Amino acid sequence: MTGTRGVQAAGNGPVNGPGSGGPVTGDAADGTPKSGGPAIGDAADGTPKSGGPVDDDRRAVERLAADFDHHDPELTPDLACLVHREIRETTPVAYSRAHGGMWILSRYDDVRAALRDHDTFSSASGVFFPRAEGTPPFAPLEYDPPEHTRFRALMKPPLLLPEARRLAPEIAVLVARTVRPVVARGGGDLVRELAVPLPLAVVSLAVGFSEDARDRIRDLTSNTWARMPRDGDAGGFWPAFAELFQSEIRRARARSGGDHLSVLVREEIDGRPVTDAELHVMLVAYAIAGHETSMNTLAHLLRHLAAHPGLQDRLRAEPHLMPAAVEEALRLWTPVDHGTRLTTRDVEVGGVVIPRGSRVVLLTGAANRDPRAFPEPEEFRLDRTPNRHLTFGHGIHFCLGAHLARVEFLAVLRELARHPDYELAGGTRRYYENGRHICLDRLPVRFRTARTP
């Protein structure tokens, strides 16, 4: 095949390739009445861009849908929603020449099936693609069984539902200490003052990271994402992380406390002591995944609430709807909009044969907005039941931290419900880290009355 798209859309015959209910507010996710998805020239939430050249957007969508590249400098999170929709609706099994060639799956059923079939769609070659030579795998996600099973067993104790519930009162205290000074001042930046520090504090509480680690993880993560896809080797980012983890390991071995890290450094794998290298690949997953997805989900949820005081009032009056608000934010603003796998055999998807050894991009963000799975997918709906989004994954790689993240998000909503409404006090910019993590640069808000409960 010499074309730049999947040879044909799903259902057109096998081909071999190269190598629920109405919206709660009645409005779209940004409050704008709408029917269908965002139009070319609009932001991903449907708001018309101010001064954005429609023709340029259309050309960019057509170009990136024909030859998708998640690291293309023109691809922003807002534009990606349009590109994802174009791929999903026209060529759900697509092929791109970018980065040596890769296949793209975008429909909910296809992405979910690939996530479930870990034997065929292996993550052992790494889900971050491309990646600098020498970047270690992140456990347990970038391992297949049986290694995956061993790592997951060691890593899950502090993240199990009973442990997340046990930590809930301490998390509520952390949230209150973080939120109330902002309210007392009448406003602030909810990214810098809440969405960034809170997940770092929570994962440190759960795992046992030191204050020094907590203070350094965010900058190290940003540096890693900036360099991993473009550097020839990992020397520009991994040694700094490894040095931090080695320091944490030494601290944990020197103390006899009951925190998880102190237990983990004394664990065994197959009857032998866990090695420092094995600890590093577990700690990097705790450090990065433990804060970044929560940070970005929280920022987007708070941005939506700040734009909709009526929704704040409703959650305050009907707190039983808060879990639904959390799940809808996870679906609509997928914090990690794709991952990749490598096929271990020829596999047919939607009538297209993807050859063995192919890199496959699973567009989770596109799947989470698939109208075949989610009626009126561009709308933020509190009555979306069931909400089987794929943000936390599916199958054996389902997110270890899902329970802790949900406890954290609910703690934030409950605390904010104790205070006056808040509104946007300035603009925000959405941007990618490593071509897949969707961040907000800032979230300036003002509270209607500066008071503490």
C-alpha positions in Angstrom: 0.0 0.0 0.0 1.3 3.4 -0.9 -1.5 5.6 0.5 -1.4 7.4 3.7 -4.6 6.3 5.2 -6.0 2.9 6.3 -6.6 1.2 3.0 -10.3 1.2 3.6 -12.8 1.9 6.3 -14.0 -0.9 8.6 -16.3 -3.4 7.0 -14.9 -3.3 3.4 -13.1 -6.6 3.4 -9.7 -7.8 4.6 -6.7 -5.9 3.2 -3.1 -6.3 4.0 -1.1 -3.1 4.9 2.5 -2.2 4.7 4.7 -3.7 7.2 -28.6 8.1 27.7 -31.1 10.8 28.2 -30.9 14.5 27.4 -28.2 16.8 28.6 -28.5 18.1 32.1 -27.9 21.8 31.2 -29.2 21.5 27.6 -25.9 22.8 26.3 -22.6 21.5 25.0 -19.6 21.0 27.2 -18.8 24.6 27.2 -22.4 25.8 27.6 -22.9 26.7 24.0 -26.1 25.3 22.5 -25.1 22.9 19.7 -26.0 19.9 17.7 -23.3 17.4 16.8 -19.6 17.9 17.2 -17.4 21.0 16.9 -17.2 22.6 13.5 -14.0 23.3 11.6 -12.7 26.6 12.9 -14.1 26.0 16.4 -12.3 24.9 19.5 -12.8 21.3 20.7 -15.5 22.4 23.1 -17.4 24.1 20.3 -16.6 27.7 21.0 -15.7 29.7 17.9 -12.0 30.6 17.8 -11.4 34.3 17.9 -9.6 35.2 14.7 -8.8 31.5 13.9 -8.5 31.0 10.1 -11.1 28.4 9.3 -9.4 27.4 6.0 -6.1 26.8 7.8 -7.8 24.6 10.4 -9.6 22.6 7.7 -6.3 22.1 5.8 -4.6 21.0 9.0 -7.4 18.6 9.9 -7.4 17.1 6.4 -3.6 16.8 6.4 -3.3 15.2 9.9 -6.3 12.9 9.3 -4.6 11.6 6.2 -1.2 11.1 7.8 -1.7 11.3 11.5 1.3 12.4 13.7 0.7 13.0 17.4 4.0 14.9 17.6 3.2 17.3 14.7 3.9 20.8 15.8 0.6 22.0 14.5 -1.4 19.5 16.5 -3.0 21.1 19.5 -5.5 19.4 21.9 -8.3 21.5 20.3 -7.3 20.6 16.8 -6.8 17.0 17.8 -10.5 16.6 18.7 -11.4 17.6 15.1 -8.7 15.3 13.6 -9.8 12.4 15.8 -13.4 12.8 14.8 -12.4 12.9 11.1 -10.4 9.7 11.4 -13.0 8.0 13.5 -15.9 8.8 11.1 -14.1 8.3 7.8 -11.3 5.8 8.3 -11.6 4.1 11.7 -8.7 1.7 10.9 -6.1 4.2 9.5 -2.5 4.0 8.5 0.1 6.8 8.8 3.6 7.0 7.5 4.8 9.0 10.5 7.6 7.6 12.7 8.3 4.7 10.4 4.6 3.8 10.0 1.8 3.2 12.4 -1.9 2.2 12.5 -4.6 4.2 14.2 -7.7 2.8 15.9 -10.3 5.4 16.9 -13.7 3.8 17.4 -14.8 2.8 20.9 -15.4 -0.9 20.2 -12.0 -1.3 18.4 -10.0 0.5 21.0 -11.7 -1.3 23.9 -11.1 -4.7 22.2 -7.4 -3.9 21.6 -6.9 -2.8 25.2 -8.5 -6.1 26.4 -6.5 -8.3 24.0 -3.0 -7.8 25.6 -1.8 -11.0 24.0 -2.2 -9.5 20.5 -1.6 -5.8 21.3 1.5 -5.9 23.4 2.7 -3.0 25.5 6.1 -4.5 26.3 7.8 -2.5 23.5 6.6 0.7 25.3 3.4 2.7 25.0 5.3 6.0 24.6 6.3 6.3 20.9 8.8 7.4 19.7 11.0 7.2 22.8 14.7 7.9 23.3 17.1 5.0 23.4 17.7 3.8 26.9 14.4 4.9 28.4 13.5 2.2 30.8 10.0 0.6 30.7 7.5 2.0 33.2 6.0 -0.8 35.3 3.5 -2.4 35.2 2.1 -0.8 32.0 5.0 -1.4 29.7 5.4 -5.1 30.6 3.4 -8.2 29.4 2.7 -11.1 31.7 4.3 -12.7 33.6 6.5 -9.7 34.4 3.4 -7.4 34.4 1.7 -9.6 36.9 4.6 -9.5 39.3 5.1 -5.8 39.2 1.4 -5.1 39.5 1.1 -7.3 42.6 3.9 -5.3 44.2 2.6 -1.9 43.2 -1.1 -2.2 44.0 -1.3 -2.3 47.8 -1.4 1.5 48.5 -3.9 2.0 45.6 -6.5 -0.6 46.4 -10.0 0.7 47.1 -9.9 0.0 50.9 -6.7 1.9 51.2 -8.0 4.8 49.1 -11.0 5.0 51.4 -8.7 4.8 54.5 -6.8 7.8 53.2 -9.9 9.8 52.3 -10.0 11.8 55.6 -6.3 12.8 55.2 -6.9 13.7 51.5 -9.9 15.9 52.6 -7.6 17.7 55.0 -5.0 18.2 52.2 -7.7 19.6 49.9 -9.0 22.0 52.6 -5.5 23.3 53.3 -5.0 23.9 49.6 -8.3 25.4 48.7 -9.2 27.6 51.6 -6.3 30.1 51.3 -7.2 30.6 47.7 -10.9 31.3 48.6 -9.8 33.6 51.4 -7.8 35.7 49.0 -10.8 35.9 46.6 -9.2 33.8 43.9 -6.1 32.5 42.3 -4.7 30.1 39.8 -6.3 26.7 40.3 -3.7 24.9 38.2 -0.7 26.3 40.0 -2.3 26.3 43.5 -4.5 23.2 43.4 -4.3 20.9 40.3 -0.5 20.6 40.4 0.3 20.4 44.1 -2.6 18.3 45.3 -2.0 15.1 43.2 1.7 15.3 44.1 0.8 15.5 47.8 -1.7 12.6 47.5 0.6 10.2 45.7 3.4 11.1 48.2 1.0 10.3 51.0 0.0 7.0 49.5 3.4 5.8 48.4 5.7 7.4 50.9 7.7 9.8 48.8 9.7 12.5 50.6 8.9 16.2 50.5 12.0 16.6 48.3 10.7 14.1 45.8 7.3 15.7 45.8 8.8 19.1 45.0 10.9 17.8 42.1 8.7 15.3 40.4 6.7 17.8 38.3 9.7 19.5 36.8 11.4 16.2 36.1 8.2 14.9 34.4 8.0 17.9 32.1 11.6 17.6 31.2 11.1 13.9 30.4 8.1 14.5 28.2 9.9 17.3 26.3 13.0 15.2 25.6 11.8 11.6 25.3 10.3 11.8 21.8 13.1 13.9 20.2 16.4 13.0 22.0 18.6 10.2 20.6 19.1 8.8 24.1 17.7 9.1 27.6 20.7 11.0 29.0 18.9 14.3 29.1 16.2 13.1 31.5 16.5 9.7 33.0 19.7 10.1 35.1 18.0 12.9 37.1 15.0 10.8 37.8 17.1 7.7 38.6 19.2 9.8 41.1 16.0 11.0 42.8 14.7 7.4 43.1 18.0 6.2 44.4 17.8 8.8 47.1 14.2 7.7 48.0 15.3 4.0 48.1 18.1 4.9 50.5 15.8 6.8 52.8 13.3 3.9 52.7 15.9 1.3 53.5 17.1 3.4 56.4 13.8 3.6 58.1 11.5 1.0 59.5 8.2 2.8 59.0 5.0 1.3 57.7 4.7 3.4 54.6 4.5 1.5 51.3 7.9 2.5 50.0 9.6 1.2 53.1 7.8 -2.1 52.5 8.5 -2.2 48.8 12.3 -1.8 49.0 12.2 -5.0 51.2 10.1 -7.1 48.8 11.1 -10.1 46.8 10.5 -11.2 43.2 10.7 -14.9 42.5 12.4 -15.5 45.9 15.2 -12.9 45.5 15.3 -9.3 46.7 13.9 -6.7 44.4 16.7 -4.8 42.6 17.2 -1.1 42.5 16.5 -1.1 38.7 13.2 -2.8 39.3 12.4 -0.3 42.0 13.2 2.5 39.6 10.7 1.3 37.0 8.0 1.1 39.6 8.8 4.5 41.2 8.7 6.3 37.9 5.2 5.0 37.3 4.1 6.1 40.7 5.7 9.5 40.3 4.5 10.4 36.8 1.2 8.5 36.4 0.4 9.2 40.1 0.1 13.0 39.5 -0.2 13.9 35.8 -3.5 12.3 34.8 -5.1 13.6 38.1 -3.6 17.0 37.6 -5.0 17.3 34.0 -8.4 15.9 34.8 -8.8 18.1 37.8 -7.8 21.2 35.8 -10.3 20.5 33.0 -13.2 19.7 35.5 -12.5 22.9 37.4 -12.4 24.9 34.2 -15.8 23.6 33.2 -17.3 24.3 36.6 -15.8 27.9 36.6 -17.6 28.5 33.3 -20.9 27.2 34.6 -21.9 28.6 38.0 -25.3 26.8 37.6 -23.5 23.5 37.6 -21.7 24.4 40.7 -25.0 25.2 42.4 -26.5 21.9 41.2 -23.6 19.9 42.6 -23.9 21.8 45.9 -27.6 21.1 46.1 -27.3 17.5 44.8 -23.9 16.1 46.0 -24.9 12.6 44.9 -24.2 13.8 41.3 -20.6 14.6 42.0 -19.4 11.1 41.0 -21.2 11.5 37.7 -19.4 14.9 37.2 -16.1 13.2 37.8 -16.7 10.4 35.3 -17.9 12.8 32.7 -14.8 14.9 33.0 -12.7 11.8 32.7 -14.5 10.9 29.5 -14.9 14.2 27.8 -11.4 15.6 28.6 -9.4 12.4 28.4 -6.1 13.4 30.1 -4.0 10.9 28.1 -5.6 10.8 24.7 -3.8 7.8 23.3 -1.4 5.0 23.9 0.4 2.6 21.6 0.9 -1.1 21.3 2.8 -3.5 19.1 1.0 -6.4 17.4 2.3 -9.9 18.1 0.4 -11.5 15.1 -1.6 -10.5 12.1 -4.9 -9.2 13.3 -8.0 -8.2 11.5 -9.8 -5.1 12.8 -12.9 -3.8 11.0 -12.1 -5.7 7.8 -8.5 -4.5 7.7 -5.5 -6.8 8.4 -2.9 -5.2 10.6 0.3 -7.1 10.1 2.4 -8.6 12.9 5.0 -6.3 14.4 3.0 -3.1 13.6 2.8 -0.1 15.9 -0.8 0.7 16.7 -2.0 4.0 18.2 -5.1 3.6 20.3 -7.0 7.0 20.3 -8.7 6.8 23.6 -9.8 10.4 23.4 -11.6 9.7 20.1 -13.1 6.5 21.5 -14.5 8.4 24.5 -16.3 10.7 22.1 -17.6 8.0 19.8 -21.3 8.6 19.2 -21.9 4.9 18.8 -21.0 4.4 22.5 -21.9 7.8 23.9 -25.1 9.7 22.7 -24.4 13.4 22.2 -20.7 12.7 23.0 -19.6 16.4 22.9 -22.0 17.3 25.8 -21.2 17.2 29.5 -24.1 15.2 31.0 -24.7 14.2 34.6 -27.2 11.6 33.5 -24.8 9.6 31.4 -25.4 6.1 32.8 -23.5 3.9 32.4 -20.4 5.9 31.6 -18.0 3.2 30.4 -15.2 5.5 29.3 -11.8 4.2 28.6 -9.8 6.9 30.4 -8.5 4.4 33.0 -7.9 1.8 30.3 -9.4 -1.7 30.1 -8.2 -5.2 30.8 -5.1 -6.2 32.7 -3.6 -2.7 32.3 -6.6 -0.9 34.0 -5.2 2.0 35.9 -3.9 1.1 39.3 -4.6 4.6 40.7 -8.2 4.9 39.6 -9.7 4.5 43.1 -7.3 7.0 44.6 -7.9 9.5 41.8 -11.7 9.3 42.3 -11.4 9.8 46.0 -9.2 12.9 45.3 -11.6 14.4 42.8 -14.6 14.0 45.0 -12.7 15.5 47.9 -12.1 18.6 45.8 -15.7 18.9 44.7 -17.0 18.5 48.2 -14.6 21.2 49.6 -15.4 23.6 46.8 -19.1 23.1 47.5 -18.6 24.6 50.9 -17.5 27.9 49.4 -19.1 30.6 47.1 -19.3 30.2 43.4 -16.1 30.9 41.4 -15.8 32.1 37.8 -13.0 32.4 35.2 -10.8 35.4 35.7 -8.7 35.0 32.6 -7.9 32.8 29.6 -6.3 29.3 29.6 -4.3 27.4 27.0 -4.5 23.7 26.5 -1.3 22.1 25.3 0.3 18.6 24.9 3.1 17.1 26.8 4.8 14.2 24.9 2.1 14.4 22.3 -0.5 12.8 24.5 -0.9 14.4 27.9 -3.4 17.3 27.7 -2.5 20.1 30.1 -3.8 23.5 31.1 -1.2 26.2 31.5 -3.2 28.2 34.1 -6.7 28.5 35.5 -7.3 32.0 37.0 -10.6 32.2 39.0 -12.3 34.6 41.3 -14.6 33.7 44.1 -17.7 35.8 44.5 -17.1 36.3 48.2 -13.8 35.7 50.1 -14.7 33.7 53.1 -13.9 30.4 54.8 -16.5 28.0 56.0 
